[in-house]
């Protein structure tokens, strides 16, 4: 199969690519030019390389509030380099404004992006994203579309402050909310905090999923080397937009798509950087999904191995104390790459045309005046930030962010308290009649991809009556995800999920669950015969709903395989 068959692209480069089929090629060209002339384009414009700008601006997405300025920057760069930029919208996914979860729509944005690249005349594309799911979705779509592509993100927010304390979304959102639930802050105080957590446009300013995915995208080579960390709205960020615009025109005339950059080496590098960032657990699902689109079999074991060998080198919340602006001021991602140089494959290529080795020749090591980026000799935290668990409760794997979990809970045996869904948690978690103790293991099921698109509900709240006694962490186990900004002894992504017949569906209140992070075990301590008996009487729910939700539930792959749709 040649490139055109693979990608669905047809025709020559430029505005005549992917002609509308009227059964008369010359008529199709004539009609296209007639309509474009209504927007003021003439032959001088239309003979240039055509650069699409995938725009995910939306009033529903405050993380992308500064995106219009980036669009203008990219357009300027494209024009300077001799191209014609055409902006097109796709759906936008804002983490906090989508129900039940933005993850349900990641693959829909991936399809939207892929099909709009594939169907419209486009020699190259700039993918404007930022908020958590937008970046992996755009990469998945662009990889499948096969057109030269560069990702550009909005960048993180600046930090805010409350009563003299620096704070930001959303590790501090969670920390203060726990203290509010514990009775430490009243409604007025939490209202003031609410106003201070997100002071500017941009993505969450900790090492959450958005920041992690920005760093991994550049490590994969699909973003300019300095593009991951400049803050939203800053001059640095706007310059990235202009540089991206100039560079995509050069790439477009070469015609090489993302697959040239996405190699085993680039994914191994991304897994290493993920570990060094102490990055988001969500990135594990996204990396596996992007690799699958590129035909590379990245597994949970690869992620675990990279984390096992790589210490945490970045001091950002939730595993550290700093924020993205500190990381950027300390040199950002290229300086982290420099610190990791002996562990990275330097042959991996970047969209700027250089190998990682060539980029690092011009990059200084972490400076001594800063304490945000560590070195292999003097890291911020030990190796093993992410640990893949297996056992009778998760035969296909589960994940824990060890770097963000309480040390005294990582080996724990306790009775299960079972919740049937996130709504069941919301309804019952604070009911004192449940009689929960700090030793209980909070189990939530029916929150995996098939059940409801896998919401970020895995960091179950500590019951208010325990929080008021000073309990700040408990072992929690689910088939859900957790925000990259969250923390705690939280076991996520249990596979197979309950709705697909996984053992999580068989847990009953009072069953003993054993977690042993050091030995990578998560076990349901119930005899096999009893589990077989329960399984025989268990009826998994049938897919329901309509439209996208029905299609998703019937075709989504399990989390350990990336939660893409099986036909993509
Ligand atoms: Fe958009 Fe955190 S909510 S990046």
Boltz pocket constraint, residues with backbone or C-beta under 6 A from the ligand:
constraints:
  - pocket:
      binder: B
      contacts: [[A, 63], [A, 94], [A, 95], [A, 96], [A, 130], [A, 131], [A, 132], [A, 202], [A, 203], [A, 204], [A, 208], [A, 210]]
      max_distance: 6.0
